[in-house]
Amino acid sequence: MSWQAYVDTRYEVTAHDASRSPTYAQSSLVATGNIDKAAIFNSEGTSAWAASAGFTVAPAEIEAVVTSFADNSDVKKVQSEGFHVAGEKFFTIKSDDRSLYGKKGKEGVVIVKTQQAILVAHYPESVQPGAAANTVEQLGDYLIGVGY
């Protein structure tokens, strides 16, 4: 399966018995209605593996995201200054070593880092932030579970 499929179509593990092959429930990140555009990068942010049409995260923007994950300060730079995604500035509402959440008005972004990937997802103002975060975090959990 291509990385584009994870942007367009997300697969959730529905059976967790390691002795059997997992079964999957298929749903699209965008079709859930919780995310309207997304991109997947390698964990260094140097390569875009997949992206929704028209959703462009600039190299400097993803570099700042990668830097925020490595920042171990009490108050991270991204917390005091915010960050940019696709040319728009977001105020940081959560920042830790795995997740970065940002808001701009009623819309926002959820960014999740796995072992080998960074998921960048935008949600529109009609979506509750928690629903968007759950959608992206679940995909992050899945990817971590399969070694990504």
Disulfide bonds with the S-S distance in Angstrom:
none
